[in-house]
Structures are given as C-alpha cells and as structure tokens.
Amino acid sequence: MRYPKAPRTDLTAPTGKFRVLAIVVEAESADLYTVGDFSSVAAAEQAAMQRAGIGSPVYVYDDKAKLIVRYGSWH
C-alpha cells in the first residue's frame, strides 16, 4: 500500500531512478522524508532495508510513482 498522505510529486522519482521515502512515526504525527533517489532498484531496496523497522516504514517508488516495495511497519 502506498503512503496515503504523500502527494504524488513526493512519490515520483526522477526519470530512470527509484525513490526511497521513510516515515518517522511518533505518538502525535508521522513525518515523511526522502532518503534518496537511486539508479537501481537493488540499491534503493538496500537503503530502504537499512532504515526500516518497527515504527519506521520505508517505501520504494519508481519514476511513475508506482510502489515497488515497503519495508518496516507502522507499529
């Protein structure tokens, strides 16, 4: 499932790249930040796996804002 509160512009990687987005889940809010844009899906997935965890969902999107994979969980 894609992160529902993120605008499409945040989800869309530059052409030919993959965007990693992470969410910091706190008691009152969830803040979205961009980890980076990567040239390969393997590099993006590796970066996402390193940051993901319980309370730290991380998403990988392509240049069409299509969700590739999600790591971690909301709680």
N, C-alpha and C positions, 0 to 999 in steps of 0.2 A: 504494500500500500504506500502510495506517495505521501509525503508530508503535507497534510491538507491546508495548512496556513501559509505556506510559502507561495509567493507569486511565481508565475511561470518564468519570468526573467531570472529569478534566483535559481531555478531548476535547470536552466538551459546552459550547457557547456559551450565554449567556443567550437566552431566547426572542426570536426575530427578529433575532439577531445572528450574526456569524461570528467564530470564534476563530482566532487565529494563534499557533501553537506553533513554537518554534525549538529546535534541539538543538545543543549545543556538543560536538563530537566531539573527544576528546583520546585520547592513547595508551592510557590505562587505563580510561576511562569515557566515558559520554555523558550529559550533563546536559540535562534538559528545562526550558524556561522559557516562560511565556506572554508574548508580545509585546503582545497586547491583544485586546479584543473590539471589533468594528467593525459599524456599522449596515448597510453594504452589502458585497456580495461584491467589488466593484471596489476599494473602499478596503482590504479585507483582503488581496486579491491584490497590490496595490501595496506595502503594508507588507511582505508576505512576500518579494516580489521584491527589495526593497531590502536585506534581511538574508541572503538565500540566497547560497550559493556552494559551492565545493568544500570538503567537510568541515563544511558548515553547512546541513543540510537544514531546510527550513521547511515546515510544513503548515498548511492552512486547513480548518477544520471548521465545520459548521453547528450549529444548536441541537438536533440529533438525534444528534450525534457522528458524522455521516457525513463522510468525507473528500471535500473539494471538489477540492483540487489540492495537489501537492507541488512545491516548487522546491528547487534545490540537490541535492547528493549527499553520500553518506557519505564518499567518498574520491575 
